[in-house]
């Protein structure tokens, strides 16, 4: 799989959406057992209060989110990357019951590779999240996946929330609405 064209996070993803002023373009690419999300984000105010990994990053400031579900599975993964390199790695059993499981019990130990480059002068943040697919599918080489890319950007107290596809009700945790990709 190689999505060579850049795409924009153009869908407001909240029940009462805030106009998206800080744009994001992204690219998904895959090969050698890895899936990579590369994103370039406009940001007048790069901000996070995250101090360690596995905090609720979306509540603490700017964050890039990457959701992945392997074809034929109910479970899925959520990976988040803050501008300061802090990550959140979650494994959800499904989109119906995950909220009944304590937050800390959803943590997973997938060995992501992440990278951030910040240009305050140009008001840009470049982020990459590389996921080793063998850790998600036990080495079975999934042929299809569903993905969603999301972003929380905090220019003020109320975040601009955007997504790679329309999310009914503004809910990211809806794999049926995510895009499907083949390898």
Buried (B, 14 or more C-beta within 10 A) or exposed (E): EEBEEEBEBBBBBBEEEBEBEBBBBBBBBBEEBEBBBBBBBBBEEBBBEBEEBBBEBBEBBBBBBBBBBBEEBEBBBBBBBBBBEBBBBBBBBEBEEBEEEEEEEBEBEBEBEBEBEBEEEEBBBEBBBBBBBEBBBEEEEBEEBBBBBBBBBBBEEEBBBBBBBEBEEBEBBBBEBBBEBEB
